[in-house]
Amino acid sequence: MTDPTAGARPEPPLAGTEAAAVLGALERGRATSAWKRSGLDAAGLRAALGPSTITLGGLLKRWAHVEDSHVARL
């Protein structure tokens, strides 16, 4: 991982609509996730850490599913 301040992740808007705040938070979360997994190969995405059996790739799939179903509900 590189320095997190170097990429200047997006900040949610301080003022605006609720939708803009939600979209801003999603963009920041996506940028943070992309920064944390940058440089990983397929083996790195499949690796499980500690006592958990979930992999980073599995976590990304779960986040995508939750985000998709949450946005669809709203």
Secondary structure by P-SEA (a helix, b strand, c coil): cccccccccccccccccaaaaaaaaaaaaaaaaaaaaccccccccccccccccccaaaaaaaaaaaaaaaaaac
